[in-house]
Every structure is written in C-alpha cells, then in structure tokens.
Amino acid sequence: DRANERLAVQPHPLMTEIIYHMKFARVRSCKFAHSNETKHVTTKLHDYLSSLSGPGHAFVINGASGSGKTYLMAEAADKMAHDLKSSTDAVIVRFLGTSPASSSLADLLNSLCQQLHAISSHAAALPSSDDVEKLKEYFENAMKTWQTGRLTVFLDSLDQLDDTCGGRKLSWLPTHGLSPNVRLVVSTLPDEA
C-alpha cells in the first residue's frame, strides 16, 4: 500500500479480482493429481474446450465435496489461459465463495459483466452495479451473442453462492443457446437428497 501511495498508483478492484482468481487457479493447478476416476471427466472436458465450434451448452462438473472439482477446474482454466491462440481470445475464471466479489450473485455478476465489458469489442452499455436484473440480462446476452474471439468462462462451486437475489436457484445462469464462441464450464455439488 505504501508503494502504491508513493507511486500514485490507484488500485483497480476488477483487476485485483481477476488476478486473485487466476493466481488461485495457478496454485491449485500445480497440485492436481490425475487418477483413473478423473480421466473420464478430463477427457470430456478437453473435448468440450477444444471443439472448433461451441456446442451451444454449458459443461457441468458435478461431484461430491472433496472429489477434486476445484483442482480440475483450476488446471483447465490455467491451461486455457496459457494456450490462448489469439489476442481476442479470453479466459474468465471465478472460484465462488473465495472472495467478497464472488460470494453473492450481485457482486459476482457485477464483476463478470465489468470484465466482459472490458474485453468485448462490441460491448453494450454496462448496467448499474446494483441492478441485478439488468446484470443478469447483460451476462446472458454476452454468453449468447459473444463475437470477440473465443471466450471460455469457468465458474467453480456454484453451490457456494449465497441465497440473495436467487443466486443458488441458478435461473440467472444461461446453460443453453450459448454463442459458438463461448465455452462455459461450471461445477457444483450434487442435489441434496
């Protein structure tokens, strides 16, 4: 903080959030150990991510707590970020519940929409950060109409969102009709009995 003040550098909350989640992915990626149980999932995920034209739907990783979903997501996100083919391609990653801006739906959507707006060459006007319904619309529209290169979005642990604004109901999450340029990978716990 003193160095920032001395150099008159203004902290940027969105960049801080992006860097935090990319570092989270990098650290966990190095610790992921493949097994016979994960081979099936990693093969399917690789096929999904490497498809030339997106299948139009999200890829869901569903498994019990402690089964390695976060490490699998971290490895895939880190690899995708290192393998970007074009300056217009982008990877967005959030490990939900690990930072204040990834714990509630309003904060998560605000962060995601700001990042999408920053990297899109055809960005619509960004809605107000406190208008959750408009943020939902903005996010869904981006996922369904994305044209600025290939966009890969990783949202780990959807179950970690709190209940405010219907975050855990997942009606805000577009899972079908995605742009051919979008790959959306999400992970969650199985439904409770």
MOUR-V650887 format. One record per backbone hydrogen bond with DSSP energy under -1.0 kcal/mol. NH is the residue of the N-H (numbers start at 1). CO is the residue of the C=O. E is the energy in kcal/mol with one decimal. If there is no record, write none. Layout:
nh co e
NH CO E
NH CO E
This chain:
nh co e
5 1 -2.7
6 2 -2.8
7 3 -2.4
9 4 -2.7
16 12 -2.5
17 13 -2.2
18 14 -2.6
19 15 -2.6
20 16 -2.2
21 17 -2.1
22 18 -2.1
23 19 -2.6
24 20 -2.2
25 21 -2.1
26 22 -2.5
27 23 -2.6
28 24 -2.0
29 25 -2.6
30 26 -1.5
32 29 -1.0
39 35 -1.3
42 38 -3.0
43 39 -2.2
44 40 -2.0
45 41 -2.8
46 42 -2.4
47 43 -2.3
48 44 -2.3
49 45 -2.8
50 46 -2.2
54 180 -2.7
58 175 -2.2
59 184 -2.9
61 186 -3.0
63 188 -1.7
67 64 -1.8
72 68 -2.4
73 69 -2.7
74 70 -2.7
75 71 -2.5
76 72 -2.3
77 73 -2.8
78 74 -2.6
79 75 -2.4
80 76 -2.6
81 77 -2.4
82 78 -1.9
83 79 -1.7
89 86 -1.1
90 150 -2.7
92 152 -2.9
94 154 -2.3
96 156 -2.0
97 102 -1.7
98 95 -1.6
102 99 -2.0
103 100 -1.0
108 104 -2.7
109 105 -3.1
110 106 -2.1
111 107 -2.3
112 108 -3.0
113 109 -3.0
114 110 -2.1
115 111 -2.1
116 112 -2.8
117 113 -2.6
118 114 -2.1
119 115 -1.6
120 116 -1.3
131 128 -1.6
135 131 -2.2
136 132 -2.5
137 133 -2.1
138 134 -2.6
139 135 -2.6
140 136 -2.7
141 137 -2.8
142 138 -2.4
143 139 -2.3
144 140 -1.7
145 141 -1.8
146 142 -1.2
149 147 -1.8
151 181 -2.9
152 90 -2.4
153 183 -3.0
154 92 -3.0
155 185 -2.7
156 94 -2.6
158 187 -2.8
160 157 -2.5
161 158 -1.6
162 103 -2.2
166 163 -1.5
167 164 -1.5
173 170 -1.4
177 56 -1.0
178 56 -2.2
179 143 -2.8
182 179 -2.0
183 151 -2.5
185 153 -3.2
186 59 -2.6
187 155 -1.8
188 61 -2.2
